[in-house]
Amino acid sequence: MTDRSTDDLARFDVVERVLHWTTAGMFAVLMLTAVPLYLGSVSSIIGRRALVADIHTWTGVALPVPLLVSLVGPWGGGLRADVRRFSRWSVEELRWLRTRGRTGVSRMGKFNPGQKLNAVFVAGAIVVMLGTGAVLRWFGPFPVSWRTGATFVHDVLATAIFVVVAGHVAFAVTHRDALASMFTGRISRRWARRHAPAWLEEIDPGRDDGSGPRPQERDAQMPRGRRELSQPSRATAQRNA
């Protein structure tokens, strides 16, 4: 049986996992309600356009709330640490960004550059879509030029969100271990050694250099007969002493 204390690592706490799936659900509602609002043919099939618009509006207004609650409370230490990771870019990661992914990163941290970029995009999109959506819904105080600009930005960014979300889902379903960690909060040490060695060293310095299991773990995995042969006898140890 695998010993979770030695082979599994805590990757996401409960707050981060609840935030992720709550935000994902709200994005799904926003995207599903956006389709009939933009496509008249779909709207005519579904009907009740006013209700769909209200669901879309108030879901958008509520979208930042889970993030803010998760960040400001004493329970958000893990999330705040990950936000700081999103803002830290190594020289190799910046080179990856400038070359549009054509250069690799030798020692990856907890998040790869694509994941960092995705997080920054989502955070910015929430702010921009909330602002432009408010102009579109409560347009009275705003001049026509503002409403026209808000419509353009809202539409273009909505298209980008559909593309980014589709890519995010495709990445998740093809990386099952990473996806499972968003449900369980844990990831295997083997995965971390391969995909996030810098993060492994950060959370467990000196514990794992990638060269193999520690002597205690190696002995535990060795058959009893071979383990006894590999250890000096008590008499030999006393004679050497």
N, C-alpha and C positions, 0 to 999 in steps of 0.2 A: 504494500500500500504506500502511496506517495505521501511523504510528510509535508504538509502544507507549510509548516513553519520554516522549512529550509528551501523548498522548491518554488513557493509562490510568493509574490510581492504584492503589496497593496499599491494599486495604481490610482484608483479614484475612490473617494469616500462617498458616503450616502448623499451628502448635500450636492456634490458634483453630479452624481448619477441622476438624482431627482430633477435637478436643474436641466440637465441635458435632455431628458425625455419629456419634460414639461415644455421646454422651448421647442423641441421637435414637433410635439403635438400641436402647439399653437401655430407654428409655421405651416403645418399640414392644413389646418383649418383656413389659414389666410390664403394659401395657394388654391385650395379647392373652391373657396368662395370667390376668388379673383377670376376664375375661368368664366363663370356666367356673367360677371360684371363687364368683362372685356369682349366676350363673344355673344352677340345677340342671338345667334342660332341656339346656343346652349341655354341662354336665359329663357328663351321661349319654351323650351322643353321643361325646365325646372319650375319656372314661374316664381311668384312671390319675390320679385327683385328687391323690394324694399327690405324684406326680412333678411335676405342674403347680404345686402349692403350693411345693415345694422350689425350682423354677426361679424362681418369683415372689419368694420370700423372699431367695434369695441374689443375685439380680439387684438387688433393692432395697438390700441391704447394700452391694453393690459400686458402686452408682450415684454416690456422692460421690467415689469414688477418682479417676476421670479429671480431675475438676475440681480436686481438691486437688493432684494431681501437676502439672497444667498451671500452677497458680498459684504454687507454692512454688519451682519450679526456675528456674534462670537463663534458661531458654528461654521463660519466660512473661511477658516484658516487654510484649508487645502486648496480652495478655489482661488484665494488671493495669491497663494504661492504659484499656482499655475498661470494666473494673469501676469505675474512678474516674469515668468518664463516666456510668455508670448512676446514680451517687450524686449527680451534679450536676444540679440542675433550675433552669432560668431562671424568671423571673417569668412569662413567657408560658406556659411549660410547666406551671407550677403552676396558672395560670388555666385552661389546657386541662383539667387534671385535675379542678379544682373544678366546671367546667361540663360535665364528661363529654364532652369533645370538640367542644362546640358553638362554641368559639372557636379560631381558627387560630394558628399560630406562624409569624411572619414570616421568621425566619432559622433553619432547622433545622440541628442539628448532625449528627454521624455517625449518631446514633440518634434516631428520633422518639419522642415521649412514650409511644406505644403499645408500641414495642419495649422501652423502658426498663421500663415497667410489667410487660411479659411476662417480662423477665429477672429482675426482683425476685420476681415470683410463682413462677417456676420454682425459684429458689434457696430461697425459703421453703418451697415444697412438698416439696423433697427432704428438708429437715431434719424437717418435721412428719411426713411419711409414713414416714420412717425410724424416728422415735421411736414413733409409734403402731403401726407394724408390728411393732416389737420387743416392745411390750407384748402384742400379739395372739399373736405366735408363742411367746414365752417368758413366759407369763402367770403362772407359779408364784409369783413373789415379790410380785405386785401384787394389791391388793384388788379385789373385784368392781366397785366404783364406778369404779376406774381402767380396768378392762377395758371396762366399758360406755361410758365416755367416749371411750376410744381407738377403739372400734368405730364410734361415731357420727362422730367427726372424720375417721377414715380413709375412711369411706364417702362423706361429703359432699365431702371434698377430692378423692377419686378422680373423682367426677362432674364437679367443676369442672375437673379436669385434662383430662378427655375433651373438654369444651367448648372450653377454651383451646387445646389441641393442634389440634382441628379448625379453629378460627379461624386459628391460625398457619399451618397447611398451606394453607388457602384463600388467605390473604394472599400466601404465597410463590409459589403457582402463578399468581397474577394479577400479580405483579411479577417478571417473568422476569430482568431485569437484576440485581436484588438477589439473587435465587436463584442465578444463575450465579456471582456473586461469592463465594458460599459454597463453590463448587467450585473456581474458579480463583484466588480471592483478590484479583481485580482488578475495578475498576469504571471506566467511562468518565468522563472529565472533564465531558462534557456532562451525564451523570446527576448527578454531584456538584453541578454548578452549579445544577441545577434542584431537586434534592431535599435537598441537604445543603450549602448555600452557606457556613454557618458553619464546617463541618468542612473544606471546601476552603480557606478562608482560614486556618484553623488549621495545616494541614499544608503550605501553600504560600503564605505571606503575601506579598502584593504581586504574586504571579505571575499571578493571574487575578481581575480585578474584575468579570467577567461582561459586559464591553462588547464582547468579541470576541477574536480571536487576536492575539498579539503581532505587531509589524511583521515579524519574521523569518518567522513562520509564515504571515502573510498574503502575503508575497512568494513563499514557497515554493509556495503554493496558486495563485498568479496565473500565467496563461500567459506564456511567455517574452517575447513581443512586447510585451504590456502592461507587464510588469515593466521592460523596458528603457525604454519611454516614460515610465514613472513615476519613473525615476531620472535625476538631472541628468548630463549628459555630463562627461567628465573636464576638457575645456576650460572649460566653464562653472564647474565647481567651482574650478579654478585661478584663473579670472578673479575669482570672488567672493571668493576668499581674498586 
